[in-house]
């Protein structure tokens, strides 16, 4: 999934302080990093805010051609809101 890296990097920026440094760095690899339910819900809240205020759209323009799309952020936001925690495999 070539889109995961750019999406995860953006999540780590938007959700600064929500995840530990280990979670952030381990999230780039398929090693089974776990994100707790409350962390996932906070990620969803922050992504929702970034979508509403236009930050995601601005980031899409800055990425130019890299696999980062607003719809991916919307889908991941919805996943985080409803997942109850997740592993990165």
Backbone as a printed PyTorch tensor [residue, N CA C, xyz], in Angstrom:
tensor([[[  0.8390,  -1.1740,   0.0000],
         [  0.0000,   0.0000,   0.0000],
         [  0.8860,   1.2390,   0.0000]],

        [[  1.0630,   1.7970,  -1.1490],
         [  1.9270,   2.9580,  -1.2970],
         [  1.3450,   4.2080,  -0.6490]],

        [[  0.0640,   4.2270,  -0.3770],
         [ -0.5720,   5.3910,   0.2160],
         [ -0.4000,   5.4330,   1.7240]],

        [[ -0.0410,   4.3050,   2.3580],
         [  0.0030,   4.2600,   3.8180],
         [  1.0480,   5.2160,   4.3920]],

        [[  2.2510,   5.2280,   3.8490],
         [  3.3150,   6.0770,   4.3910],
         [  2.9370,   7.5460,   4.4540]],

        [[  2.4970,   8.1390,   3.3450],
         [  2.1000,   9.5480,   3.3920],
         [  0.9170,   9.7990,   4.3350]],

        [[ -0.0380,   8.8760,   4.3620],
         [ -1.1790,   9.0420,   5.2630],
         [ -0.7240,   8.9760,   6.7180]],

        [[  0.0910,   7.9860,   7.0640],
         [  0.5410,   7.8310,   8.4430],
         [  1.3950,   9.0210,   8.8730]],

        [[  2.2450,   9.5130,   7.9810],
         [  3.0560,  10.6910,   8.3040],
         [  2.1580,  11.8790,   8.6300]],

        [[  1.0950,  12.0440,   7.8520],
         [  0.1610,  13.1400,   8.1110],
         [ -0.5620,  12.9350,   9.4420]],

        [[ -0.9920,  11.7140,   9.7080],
         [ -1.6580,  11.4100,  10.9710],
         [ -0.7360,  11.7590,  12.1400]],

        [[  0.5200,  11.3890,  12.0440],
         [  1.4750,  11.6690,  13.1220],
         [  1.6340,  13.1620,  13.3430]],

        [[  1.5560,  13.9430,  12.2860],
         [  1.6570,  15.3970,  12.4020],
         [  0.4020,  15.9850,  13.0300]],

        [[ -0.7450,  15.6010,  12.5060],
         [ -2.0200,  16.1490,  12.9870],
         [ -2.3130,  15.6960,  14.4150]],

        [[ -1.9340,  14.4810,  14.7260],
         [ -2.2400,  13.9110,  16.0430],
         [ -1.0260,  13.9400,  16.9680]],

        [[ -0.1760,  14.9380,  16.8060],
         [  1.0120,  15.0560,  17.6620],
         [  0.5970,  15.0110,  19.1300]],

        [[  1.3030,  14.1740,  19.8750],
         [  1.0100,  14.0380,  21.2890],
         [  0.0030,  12.9550,  21.6300]],

        [[ -0.6940,  12.4470,  20.6430],
         [ -1.6800,  11.3790,  20.8780],
         [ -0.9860,  10.0290,  20.9400]],

        [[ -0.0440,   9.8300,  20.0570],
         [  0.6940,   8.5700,  19.9600],
         [  2.0700,   8.7250,  20.5990]],

        [[  2.6020,   7.6330,  21.1020],
         [  3.9710,   7.6620,  21.6080],
         [  4.9360,   7.7200,  20.4190]],

        [[  6.1810,   8.0570,  20.6910],
         [  7.1840,   8.0750,  19.6230],
         [  7.3280,   6.6930,  18.9980]],

        [[  7.2750,   5.6520,  19.8250],
         [  7.3580,   4.2860,  19.2990],
         [  6.1780,   3.9700,  18.3940]],

        [[  4.9820,   4.3480,  18.8070],
         [  3.8130,   4.1020,  17.9660],
         [  3.9430,   4.8240,  16.6330]],

        [[  4.3850,   6.0550,  16.6830],
         [  4.5470,   6.8190,  15.4440],
         [  5.5320,   6.1300,  14.5100]],

        [[  6.7220,   5.8170,  15.0240],
         [  7.7370,   5.2240,  14.1430],
         [  7.3720,   3.8040,  13.7320]],

        [[  6.8340,   3.0080,  14.6370],
         [  6.4610,   1.6320,  14.3120],
         [  5.2660,   1.5580,  13.3660]],

        [[  4.4860,   2.6170,  13.3100],
         [  3.3300,   2.6460,  12.4240],
         [  3.6810,   2.6200,  10.9500]],

        [[  4.9230,   2.9100,  10.6280],
         [  5.3510,   2.8720,   9.2330],
         [  5.6550,   1.4570,   8.7620]],

        [[  5.6710,   0.5080,   9.6840],
         [  6.0130,  -0.8790,   9.3630],
         [  4.8490,  -1.7980,   9.7170]],

        [[  4.7650,  -2.9130,   9.0730],
         [  3.7010,  -3.8870,   9.3180],
         [  4.1080,  -4.8330,  10.4360]],

        [[  4.4120,  -4.2690,  11.6090],
         [  4.9160,  -5.0660,  12.7100],
         [  3.9240,  -5.3110,  13.8190]],

        [[  2.6790,  -4.9460,  13.6200],
         [  1.6670,  -5.1980,  14.6380],
         [  1.5410,  -4.1040,  15.6810]],

        [[  1.9410,  -2.8800,  15.3510],
         [  1.7900,  -1.7700,  16.3030],
         [  0.3130,  -1.5960,  16.6400]],

        [[  0.0110,  -1.4770,  17.9280],
         [ -1.3750,  -1.3250,  18.3730],
         [ -1.6570,   0.1330,  18.7010]],

        [[ -2.8170,   0.6060,  18.2630],
         [ -3.3210,   1.9310,  18.6000],
         [ -4.5990,   1.7110,  19.3890]],

        [[ -4.6200,   2.2190,  20.6240],
         [ -5.7600,   2.0170,  21.5180],
         [ -7.0020,   2.7540,  21.0200]],

        [[ -8.1620,   2.3010,  21.4860],
         [ -9.4380,   2.8840,  21.0630],
         [ -9.4920,   4.3800,  21.3220]],

        [[ -9.0810,   4.8110,  22.5130],
         [ -9.1650,   6.2400,  22.8260],
         [ -8.1960,   7.0520,  21.9560]],

        [[ -7.0570,   6.4780,  21.6090],
         [ -6.1350,   7.1590,  20.7020],
         [ -6.7450,   7.2540,  19.3060]],

        [[ -7.3580,   6.1790,  18.8570],
         [ -7.9930,   6.1740,  17.5330],
         [ -9.1020,   7.2170,  17.4610]],

        [[ -9.9040,   7.3240,  18.5150],
         [-10.9840,   8.3210,  18.5180],
         [-10.4190,   9.7460,  18.4870]],

        [[ -9.3170,   9.9790,  19.2000],
         [ -8.7050,  11.3160,  19.1750],
         [ -8.1070,  11.6070,  17.8010]],

        [[ -7.5130,  10.6100,  17.1700],
         [ -7.0230,  10.7860,  15.7990],
         [ -8.1890,  11.1820,  14.8980]],

        [[ -9.3180,  10.5010,  15.0380],
         [-10.4990,  10.8130,  14.2310],
         [-10.9500,  12.2540,  14.4620]],

        [[-10.9710,  12.7020,  15.7070],
         [-11.3810,  14.0830,  16.0030],
         [-10.4300,  15.0900,  15.3450]],

        [[ -9.1560,  14.8170,  15.4240],
         [ -8.1850,  15.7570,  14.8430],
         [ -8.2210,  15.7500,  13.3180]],

        [[ -8.4120,  14.5770,  12.7260],
         [ -8.5460,  14.5200,  11.2660],
         [ -9.8080,  15.2310,  10.8160]],

        [[-10.8860,  15.0710,  11.5800],
         [-12.1410,  15.7540,  11.2500],
         [-11.9410,  17.2700,  11.2650]],

        [[-11.2460,  17.7580,  12.2670],
         [-10.9650,  19.2000,  12.3620],
         [-10.1110,  19.6520,  11.1750]],

        [[ -9.0870,  18.8600,  10.8200],
         [ -8.2150,  19.2120,   9.6930],
         [ -8.9830,  19.2060,   8.3730]],

        [[ -9.9410,  18.3160,   8.2380],
         [-10.7850,  18.2870,   7.0370],
         [-11.6840,  19.5170,   6.9930]],

        [[-12.3000,  19.8380,   8.1170],
         [-13.2300,  20.9710,   8.1720],
         [-12.5460,  22.3040,   7.9200]],

        [[-11.3370,  22.4750,   8.4750],
         [-10.6870,  23.7810,   8.3330],
         [ -9.8590,  23.9180,   7.0500]],

        [[ -9.8550,  22.8760,   6.2200],
         [ -9.1840,  22.9580,   4.9250],
         [ -7.7160,  22.5650,   4.9450]],

        [[ -7.1960,  22.1860,   6.1090],
         [ -5.7790,  21.8130,   6.1890],
         [ -5.4700,  20.5910,   5.3300]],

        [[ -6.3770,  19.6320,   5.2880],
         [ -6.1330,  18.4340,   4.4740],
         [ -6.0340,  18.8210,   3.0030]],

        [[ -6.9380,  19.6610,   2.5340],
         [ -6.8880,  20.1100,   1.1400],
         [ -5.5880,  20.8230,   0.8070]],

        [[ -5.1280,  21.6480,   1.7310],
         [ -3.8550,  22.3420,   1.5090],
         [ -2.6990,  21.3470,   1.4690]],

        [[ -2.7640,  20.3350,   2.3230],
         [ -1.7080,  19.3310,   2.3360],
         [ -1.7090,  18.5200,   1.0320]],

        [[ -2.8790,  18.2110,   0.5290],
         [ -2.9840,  17.4970,  -0.7500],
         [ -2.2630,  18.2870,  -1.8390]],

        [[ -2.4840,  19.5800,  -1.8760],
         [ -1.8310,  20.4210,  -2.8920],
         [ -0.3210,  20.4300,  -2.7140]],

        [[  0.1600,  20.4360,  -1.4700],
         [  1.6000,  20.4290,  -1.2220],
         [  2.2310,  19.0990,  -1.6320]],

        [[  1.4690,  18.0200,  -1.5730],
         [  2.0070,  16.6840,  -1.8800],
         [  2.2090,  16.4590,  -3.3690]],

        [[  1.4680,  17.1200,  -4.2080],
         [  1.5900,  17.0340,  -5.6650],
         [  2.0360,  15.6740,  -6.1870]],

        [[  1.0940,  14.8280,  -6.4130],
         [  1.4080,  13.5660,  -7.0620],
         [  1.7440,  12.4180,  -6.1280]],

        [[  2.1550,  12.7360,  -4.9030],
         [  2.3610,  11.6270,  -3.9690],
         [  0.9980,  11.0780,  -3.5920]],

        [[  0.9590,   9.8810,  -3.1930],
         [ -0.3150,   9.2110,  -2.9330],
         [ -0.9410,   9.6830,  -1.6250]],

        [[ -1.4980,  10.8680,  -1.6630],
         [ -2.1950,  11.4420,  -0.5190],
         [ -3.4340,  12.1290,  -1.0560]],

        [[ -4.5890,  11.6250,  -0.6500],
         [ -5.8570,  12.1490,  -1.1470],
         [ -6.7860,  12.4220,   0.0170]],

        [[ -7.6060,  13.4200,  -0.1510],
         [ -8.5590,  13.7940,   0.8890],
         [ -9.4910,  12.6390,   1.2350]],

        [[ -9.9010,  11.8640,   0.2420],
         [-10.8110,  10.7520,   0.5180],
         [-10.1610,   9.6930,   1.4120]],

        [[ -8.8670,   9.4720,   1.2570],
         [ -8.1610,   8.5430,   2.1530],
         [ -8.2400,   9.0190,   3.5910]],

        [[ -8.0790,  10.3240,   3.7870],
         [ -8.1510,  10.8840,   5.1320],
         [ -9.5590,  10.7070,   5.6910]],

        [[-10.5720,  10.9630,   4.8630],
         [-11.9640,  10.7770,   5.3160],
         [-12.2230,   9.3150,   5.7020]],

        [[-11.7700,   8.4120,   4.8650],
         [-11.9770,   6.9830,   5.1470],
         [-11.2500,   6.5620,   6.4120]],

        [[-10.0140,   7.0280,   6.5910],
         [ -9.2520,   6.6540,   7.7790],
         [ -9.8640,   7.2860,   9.0260]],

        [[-10.3400,   8.5060,   8.9140],
         [-11.0260,   9.1690,  10.0340],
         [-12.2180,   8.3370,  10.4790]],

        [[-13.0320,   7.9030,   9.5240],
         [-14.2090,   7.0960,   9.8550],
         [-13.8080,   5.7600,  10.4690]],

        [[-12.7610,   5.1470,   9.9310],
         [-12.2620,   3.9020,  10.4970],
         [-11.8470,   4.1200,  11.9490]],

        [[-11.0530,   5.1550,  12.2000],
         [-10.5620,   5.4220,  13.5550],
         [-11.7130,   5.6950,  14.5260]],

        [[-12.7160,   6.3860,  14.0640],
         [-13.8520,   6.7110,  14.9200],
         [-14.6030,   5.4510,  15.3600]],

        [[-14.6290,   4.4300,  14.5160],
         [-15.4870,   3.2780,  14.7600],
         [-14.7720,   1.9860,  15.0820]],

        [[-13.4440,   1.9660,  15.0510],
         [-12.7230,   0.6910,  15.0910],
         [-12.5540,   0.0850,  16.4730]],

        [[-12.5330,   0.8810,  17.5230],
         [-12.2860,   0.3240,  18.8500],
         [-10.8330,  -0.0380,  19.0850]],

        [[ -9.9220,   0.5870,  18.3440],
         [ -8.4890,   0.2790,  18.4140],
         [ -8.0860,  -0.5800,  17.2260]],

        [[ -6.8190,  -0.5200,  16.8680],
         [ -6.3970,  -1.2920,  15.6920],
         [ -4.9190,  -1.6200,  15.7600]],

        [[ -4.5700,  -2.6630,  15.0410],
         [ -3.1910,  -3.0670,  14.8380],
         [ -2.7710,  -2.6670,  13.4240]],

        [[ -1.5280,  -2.3090,  13.2580],
         [ -0.9800,  -2.0070,  11.9350],
         [ -0.1960,  -3.2320,  11.4830]],

        [[ -0.7710,  -3.9550,  10.5500],
         [ -0.1500,  -5.1880,  10.0260],
         [  0.2840,  -4.9680,   8.6230]]])
